[in-house]
Amino acid sequence: MEEFTVEEVIGYQIEIIRASGVEEDQGLEGRLLNPGNLDFVITASNDISDPFKRAAFVLHGLVTGHPFVQGNKRIAFLLAALILLRNDTSLQAPMRRTTAWYGKLPKAGSCGKNY
């Protein structure tokens, strides 16, 4: 099982933000809002051997814990996909279902009961 480091994850987040082209993202590359959450999620996830459980843990922990100022859902989905791909597996769903599901996720800055 390949482990992530906090530094590696921050590097991925920087790449995601730079590639986004979203004006409100610019200047927020690598900016942490809750660094303790990032450290906890990465460290704890490295001890989970089952790739599906590990991917779910990382996805949930980063989306709900908001370690970064911007790009938490994007980095969470990237890491979950990497965990599965590095273990020769993946999840597949029709694009229309994925898009509909993603659209139901809480928007950045909202604190509704959807969490």
PyMOL commands that set and color helices and strands:
alter all, ss='L'
color gray80, all
select helices_A, chain A and resi 6-20+23-25+35-45+51-65+72-86+95-103
alter helices_A, ss='H'
color red, helices_A
deselect
rebuild
show_as cartoon
